[in-house]
């Protein structure tokens, strides 16, 4: 059940998502060959490369390339589809440099400069192999190991094992930041001026690093399995500068959490948002591997906390996030970390409000698989436990939280528990 965090199960789910998308990549390759977009010999090599790396953890760029290929096929854009399929080779260059691939690797090369984009390297960077071939041999890639891996390593702001890793801008990260900027402008009509915080030496980034570490430490103290789950699901965090926007994550760049948090906010606030985005990642993976909500695209109903209509899947996600955040705040309130109890109580009531509002919506409008129905029942039972701890959400408390979350709409119906 998802109501309780479990680090090992989260790691298993992440692996299963990678296996699922890998299997779909094989189908995409077959479709590319059938449509004569990519030559059969190159398709065969990409099949082999996928098989050779099947045991490796799939990185965020692997998912970006996959969804980009699907978009190109859906648009019936043959040139874009060809580029996207060959771009799988570019994704796997890092694995080949590490010696995981023993066969030649087809790649997409710039027609103008002959350069090869390394998707995990810094944005706008490119590598020019010592050959003009569009199929690169395994020996060449191993010989270029230092150049390739140094380009990837250069994107890490922090890369300590078992901690929150921060990353600077790659092409995929840039695209996601642009998407979040556009969404924020559309909703608020205000420019969030988002930019990646990439200078590890400046005071702003140093303060963020301290708070990320302190936030994770707090989770480890009060809810260790939640910390394990975050570390299992979060490949990296992209720390942002700007305004209006706070956080986001998307299966298109699975494993990446985008957070625009103020250094002056507390470690509890950072713990909240690290949990928030990891919880989205968990449900993204679960829904892809074992669908729970069957009418995810249904629209026209309001969302918890806010009254604007959105796809039911968005409300489903929000409800699950509220559940996990309420549990985290309950754990903080039970802990000896009394310096955070006042803020945790405010957050507890705000998140409980969202949970009860969300459950009312998804219980009425959702269509579920058998496993999804069991999950919903478990979430409702968990909500009863939370209400038993502190009663119904108190507006005198939840309306006080207005710095990192918008002030909630308390008028929406609550699930009767």
C-alpha positions as CSV (number, residue, x, y, z in Angstrom):
1,X,0.0,0.0,0.0
2,X,1.2,3.5,-0.8
3,X,-0.2,5.1,2.3
4,X,3.0,4.3,4.1
5,X,6.5,5.0,2.7
6,X,8.8,2.2,1.9
7,X,12.3,2.8,0.5
8,X,12.9,-0.6,-0.9
9,X,9.5,-0.8,-2.6
10,X,10.1,2.6,-4.1
11,X,13.5,1.4,-5.5
12,X,11.8,-1.6,-7.0
13,X,9.1,0.5,-8.5
14,X,11.7,2.8,-10.1
15,X,13.4,-0.2,-11.6
16,X,10.1,-1.6,-12.9
17,X,9.3,1.8,-14.5
18,X,12.7,1.6,-16.2
19,X,11.9,-1.9,-17.4
20,X,8.5,-0.8,-18.7
21,X,9.9,2.1,-20.7
22,X,12.8,-0.1,-22.0
23,X,10.3,-2.6,-23.3
24,X,8.4,0.3,-25.0
25,X,11.6,1.6,-26.5
26,X,12.0,-1.8,-28.2
27,X,8.5,-1.3,-29.7
28,X,9.4,2.2,-30.8
29,X,12.5,0.9,-32.6
30,X,10.4,-1.7,-34.4
31,X,8.0,1.0,-35.5
32,X,10.9,3.1,-36.7
33,X,12.2,0.2,-38.8
34,X,8.8,-0.7,-40.2
35,X,8.2,3.0,-41.2
36,X,11.7,3.0,-42.8
37,X,12.7,5.9,-40.6
38,X,15.9,4.2,-39.4
39,X,17.9,1.5,-41.2
40,X,17.4,-2.1,-40.0
41,X,21.1,-2.5,-39.1
42,X,21.0,0.6,-36.8
43,X,17.8,-0.5,-35.2
44,X,19.4,-3.9,-34.5
45,X,22.4,-2.2,-32.8
46,X,20.1,0.0,-30.6
47,X,18.1,-3.1,-29.6
48,X,21.4,-4.7,-28.5
49,X,22.5,-1.6,-26.6
50,X,19.2,-1.5,-24.7
51,X,19.6,-5.2,-23.8
52,X,23.2,-4.6,-22.7
53,X,22.1,-1.8,-20.3
54,X,19.0,-3.5,-19.0
55,X,20.4,-3.9,-15.5
56,X,21.5,-0.3,-15.2
57,X,19.4,2.4,-13.5
58,X,17.7,4.4,-16.2
59,X,18.5,8.1,-15.9
60,X,16.2,11.0,-16.3
61,X,17.3,11.7,-19.9
62,X,16.2,8.2,-20.9
63,X,12.6,9.1,-20.2
64,X,12.9,12.5,-21.9
65,X,14.1,10.8,-25.1
66,X,11.3,8.2,-24.9
67,X,8.5,10.8,-24.6
68,X,10.1,12.9,-27.2
69,X,10.0,10.0,-29.6
70,X,6.4,9.3,-28.8
71,X,5.5,13.0,-29.5
72,X,7.3,12.9,-32.8
73,X,5.5,9.7,-33.9
74,X,2.2,11.2,-32.8
75,X,2.8,14.4,-34.8
76,X,3.7,12.2,-37.8
77,X,6.9,14.2,-38.2
78,X,9.3,11.7,-39.9
79,X,12.4,13.8,-39.5
80,X,11.8,14.5,-35.8
81,X,11.0,10.8,-35.3
82,X,14.2,9.7,-37.0
83,X,16.2,12.1,-34.9
84,X,14.5,11.1,-31.7
85,X,15.1,7.4,-32.3
86,X,18.7,7.8,-33.1
87,X,18.9,10.1,-30.1
88,X,18.5,7.0,-28.0
89,X,22.1,6.2,-28.9
90,X,23.2,9.6,-27.6
91,X,21.5,8.8,-24.3
92,X,23.4,5.5,-24.1
93,X,26.8,7.0,-24.9
94,X,27.5,7.5,-21.2
95,X,26.8,3.7,-20.6
96,X,29.1,2.8,-23.5
97,X,31.9,5.0,-22.1
98,X,31.6,3.0,-18.9
99,X,32.0,-0.2,-20.8
100,X,28.4,-1.5,-20.5
101,X,27.9,-1.7,-24.3
102,X,30.2,-3.9,-26.4
103,X,28.5,-3.2,-29.8
104,X,28.7,-0.2,-32.1
105,X,26.3,2.6,-31.2
106,X,24.3,4.6,-33.7
107,X,23.9,8.2,-32.7
108,X,22.3,11.4,-34.0
109,X,24.8,13.9,-35.3
110,X,24.4,17.5,-36.2
111,X,24.3,17.8,-40.0
112,X,25.9,21.2,-39.8
113,X,28.8,20.7,-37.4
114,X,29.0,16.9,-37.1
115,X,28.8,17.2,-33.3
116,X,27.1,14.8,-31.1
117,X,24.9,16.1,-28.3
118,X,25.5,14.5,-24.9
119,X,22.1,14.8,-23.3
120,X,23.5,14.5,-19.7
121,X,26.1,17.2,-20.3
122,X,25.7,20.9,-19.9
123,X,23.1,22.7,-22.0
124,X,24.3,23.7,-25.5
125,X,27.4,21.6,-25.2
126,X,28.4,19.1,-27.9
127,X,31.1,16.6,-28.4
128,X,32.9,16.0,-31.7
129,X,34.1,12.4,-31.9
130,X,37.4,11.7,-33.7
131,X,35.5,10.2,-36.6
132,X,32.7,11.4,-38.9
133,X,30.8,8.1,-38.7
134,X,27.3,8.1,-37.3
135,X,27.9,4.7,-35.8
136,X,30.5,4.8,-33.0
137,X,32.5,1.8,-32.1
138,X,32.8,0.6,-28.5
139,X,36.5,1.0,-28.4
140,X,36.3,4.6,-29.5
141,X,33.7,5.3,-26.8
142,X,35.9,3.7,-24.2
143,X,38.9,5.7,-25.4
144,X,36.8,8.9,-25.1
145,X,35.6,7.9,-21.6
146,X,37.4,10.7,-19.9
147,X,36.0,13.4,-22.2
148,X,32.4,12.0,-22.1
149,X,32.2,11.4,-18.3
150,X,33.9,14.7,-17.5
151,X,31.2,16.5,-19.5
152,X,28.5,14.7,-17.5
153,X,30.2,15.2,-14.1
154,X,30.5,18.9,-14.8
155,X,26.7,19.2,-14.5
156,X,26.7,18.2,-10.8
157,X,26.7,21.0,-8.2
158,X,26.8,18.4,-5.4
159,X,27.1,14.6,-6.0
160,X,27.5,13.1,-2.6
161,X,26.2,9.5,-2.2
162,X,23.2,9.1,0.0
163,X,22.4,12.8,0.0
164,X,20.3,15.2,-2.1
165,X,22.2,15.8,-5.3
166,X,21.9,19.2,-7.0
167,X,22.3,19.6,-10.7
168,X,23.0,22.5,-13.1
169,X,21.4,23.0,-16.5
170,X,21.2,20.4,-19.1
171,X,19.1,20.6,-22.3
172,X,16.4,18.5,-20.7
173,X,16.4,20.6,-17.6
174,X,16.3,23.8,-19.6
175,X,13.2,22.5,-21.4
176,X,11.5,21.7,-18.1
177,X,12.3,25.1,-16.7
178,X,10.8,26.7,-19.8
179,X,7.7,24.6,-19.4
180,X,7.2,25.6,-15.7
181,X,7.8,29.2,-16.6
182,X,5.1,29.0,-19.3
183,X,2.7,27.3,-17.0
184,X,3.3,29.9,-14.2
185,X,2.7,32.8,-16.7
186,X,-0.5,31.2,-18.0
187,X,-1.9,30.7,-14.5
188,X,-0.8,33.9,-12.8
189,X,0.0,36.2,-15.8
190,X,3.3,36.9,-14.0
191,X,6.8,36.1,-15.2
192,X,8.5,33.8,-12.6
193,X,12.0,34.7,-14.1
194,X,13.1,31.1,-13.3
195,X,16.8,30.3,-13.6
196,X,18.9,27.4,-12.4
197,X,21.0,28.1,-9.3
198,X,24.3,26.7,-10.5
199,X,27.1,28.7,-8.7
200,X,28.1,26.5,-5.8
201,X,30.3,29.2,-4.4
202,X,27.7,32.0,-3.9
203,X,25.9,32.5,-0.6
204,X,22.5,31.8,-2.1
205,X,23.4,28.3,-3.3
206,X,25.3,27.5,-0.1
207,X,22.3,28.4,2.0
208,X,20.1,26.2,-0.1
209,X,22.5,23.3,0.3
210,X,22.5,23.6,4.0
211,X,18.7,23.6,4.1
212,X,18.4,20.6,1.7
213,X,20.7,18.7,4.0
214,X,18.9,19.8,7.1
215,X,15.5,19.0,5.6
216,X,16.6,15.5,4.7
217,X,18.2,15.1,8.2
218,X,14.9,16.0,9.7
219,X,13.0,13.5,7.6
220,X,15.6,10.8,8.5
221,X,15.0,11.7,12.2
222,X,11.2,11.5,12.3
223,X,10.3,9.2,9.4
224,X,13.3,7.2,8.2
225,X,11.5,5.2,5.5
226,X,10.3,8.4,4.0
227,X,13.9,9.6,3.7
228,X,14.9,6.3,2.1
229,X,12.0,6.6,-0.3
230,X,13.1,10.1,-1.3
231,X,16.7,9.0,-1.9
232,X,15.4,6.0,-4.0
233,X,13.2,8.2,-6.2
234,X,15.0,11.5,-6.5
235,X,17.8,11.3,-9.0
236,X,18.6,15.0,-8.4
237,X,17.1,18.3,-7.5
238,X,17.3,21.3,-9.7
239,X,17.4,24.4,-7.4
240,X,15.9,27.4,-9.0
241,X,16.0,31.1,-8.5
242,X,13.0,33.3,-9.4
243,X,9.5,34.0,-7.9
244,X,5.9,32.8,-7.9
245,X,6.9,29.1,-8.7
246,X,7.7,26.7,-5.8
247,X,8.0,23.2,-7.1
248,X,7.4,20.7,-9.9
249,X,8.2,17.2,-11.2
250,X,7.1,15.3,-14.3
251,X,7.5,11.8,-15.6
252,X,9.0,13.3,-18.7
253,X,12.1,13.8,-16.7
254,X,11.5,11.1,-14.1
255,X,13.7,11.4,-11.1
256,X,14.2,15.2,-11.3
257,X,12.6,17.5,-8.7
258,X,12.5,21.3,-9.5
259,X,12.3,23.5,-6.4
260,X,12.4,27.2,-6.1
261,X,12.7,27.6,-2.3
262,X,13.9,30.6,-0.4
263,X,17.1,30.2,1.7
264,X,15.2,31.9,4.6
265,X,12.6,29.2,4.8
266,X,13.0,26.5,7.4
267,X,14.5,23.0,7.1
268,X,10.9,21.8,7.8
269,X,9.7,23.7,4.7
270,X,12.5,22.0,2.7
271,X,11.5,18.6,4.1
272,X,8.0,19.3,3.0
273,X,8.9,20.0,-0.6
274,X,11.4,17.2,-0.9
275,X,8.7,14.8,0.2
276,X,6.1,16.6,-2.0
277,X,8.0,16.0,-5.3
278,X,9.3,12.5,-4.4
279,X,5.6,11.5,-3.8
280,X,4.7,12.7,-7.2
281,X,7.5,10.6,-8.7
282,X,6.3,7.6,-6.8
283,X,2.7,7.9,-8.1
284,X,3.9,8.6,-11.6
285,X,5.8,5.3,-11.6
286,X,3.0,3.4,-9.9
287,X,0.4,4.6,-12.4
288,X,2.6,3.7,-15.4
289,X,3.5,0.2,-14.1
290,X,0.2,-0.8,-12.4
291,X,-2.6,1.7,-13.3
292,X,-4.7,2.7,-10.3
293,X,-6.9,5.5,-11.6
294,X,-8.6,4.4,-14.9
295,X,-10.3,7.7,-15.9
296,X,-7.3,9.9,-15.4
297,X,-8.2,12.3,-18.2
298,X,-11.6,13.2,-16.8
299,X,-12.0,16.9,-16.4
300,X,-14.5,19.5,-15.0
301,X,-14.2,18.9,-11.3
302,X,-12.5,21.2,-8.9
303,X,-9.2,20.4,-7.2
304,X,-8.5,20.2,-3.5
305,X,-7.4,23.6,-1.9
306,X,-8.2,25.4,-5.2
307,X,-11.5,25.7,-7.1
308,X,-10.4,25.7,-10.7
309,X,-11.1,22.5,-12.7
310,X,-8.3,20.3,-13.7
311,X,-7.9,16.7,-15.0
312,X,-8.8,14.2,-12.4
313,X,-5.3,12.7,-12.5
314,X,-4.0,16.0,-11.2
315,X,-6.4,15.9,-8.2
316,X,-5.5,12.2,-7.6
317,X,-1.8,13.2,-7.4
318,X,-2.5,16.2,-5.2
319,X,-4.6,14.0,-2.8
320,X,-1.8,11.5,-2.5
321,X,0.8,14.2,-1.9
322,X,-1.5,15.7,0.9
323,X,-1.7,12.3,2.5
324,X,2.1,11.8,2.6
325,X,2.7,15.4,3.8
326,X,0.1,15.0,6.6
327,X,1.9,11.9,7.7
328,X,5.2,13.7,7.7
329,X,3.9,16.6,9.8
330,X,2.2,14.1,12.2
331,X,5.6,12.4,12.7
332,X,7.3,15.8,13.3
333,X,4.7,16.6,16.0
334,X,5.3,13.2,17.7
335,X,9.1,13.8,17.7
336,X,11.2,15.6,20.2
337,X,12.1,18.3,17.6
338,X,10.0,20.8,19.4
339,X,11.4,23.8,17.5
340,X,9.4,22.7,14.5
341,X,6.1,21.8,16.3
342,X,4.4,25.1,15.7
343,X,5.1,25.1,12.0
344,X,4.4,21.4,11.7
345,X,0.9,21.9,13.3
346,X,0.1,24.6,10.7
347,X,1.3,22.4,7.9
348,X,-0.5,19.4,9.3
349,X,-3.9,21.2,9.2
350,X,-3.3,22.6,5.8
351,X,-2.4,19.3,4.3
352,X,-5.2,17.5,6.1
353,X,-7.6,20.0,4.6
354,X,-6.3,19.1,1.1
355,X,-6.4,15.4,1.8
356,X,-10.1,15.4,2.9
357,X,-11.1,17.7,0.1
358,X,-9.2,15.6,-2.4
359,X,-10.6,12.3,-1.2
360,X,-14.2,13.7,-1.5
361,X,-13.5,14.5,-5.2
362,X,-11.7,11.3,-6.2
363,X,-14.0,9.0,-4.2
364,X,-17.0,10.5,-6.2
365,X,-15.5,10.8,-9.6
366,X,-12.7,8.2,-9.9
367,X,-12.9,4.9,-11.7
368,X,-10.3,2.4,-10.3
369,X,-8.6,-0.8,-10.9
370,X,-9.0,-3.4,-8.1
371,X,-5.6,-2.4,-6.7
372,X,-6.6,1.3,-7.1
373,X,-9.8,0.7,-5.1
374,X,-7.8,-0.9,-2.3
375,X,-5.4,2.1,-2.4
376,X,-8.3,4.5,-2.1
377,X,-9.8,2.6,0.8
378,X,-6.4,2.7,2.5
379,X,-6.1,6.4,2.0
380,X,-9.6,7.0,3.5
381,X,-8.7,4.9,6.5
382,X,-5.5,6.8,6.9
383,X,-7.4,10.1,6.8
384,X,-9.7,8.8,9.6
385,X,-6.6,8.2,11.7
386,X,-5.3,11.8,11.1
387,X,-8.7,13.3,12.0
388,X,-8.7,11.1,15.1
389,X,-5.3,12.7,16.1
390,X,-6.3,16.4,15.8
391,X,-9.9,16.7,14.7
392,X,-11.0,18.4,11.5
393,X,-8.7,21.0,9.8
394,X,-8.7,24.2,11.7
395,X,-8.9,27.4,9.6
396,X,-7.2,29.4,12.3
397,X,-4.2,27.1,11.6
398,X,-4.2,26.3,7.9
399,X,-4.8,29.9,6.8
400,X,-1.5,30.8,8.5
401,X,0.5,29.0,5.9
402,X,0.9,31.4,3.0
403,X,4.6,31.7,2.2
404,X,5.5,28.5,0.3
405,X,1.9,27.5,-0.6
406,X,-1.1,29.6,-1.7
407,X,-3.7,30.2,0.9
408,X,-6.2,27.4,0.6
409,X,-9.9,27.5,-0.2
410,X,-11.6,26.0,2.8
411,X,-15.1,26.1,1.4
412,X,-14.8,22.9,-0.7
413,X,-16.6,19.7,0.7
414,X,-14.6,17.4,2.9
415,X,-14.8,13.6,2.9
416,X,-17.0,12.6,5.8
417,X,-14.9,10.5,8.1
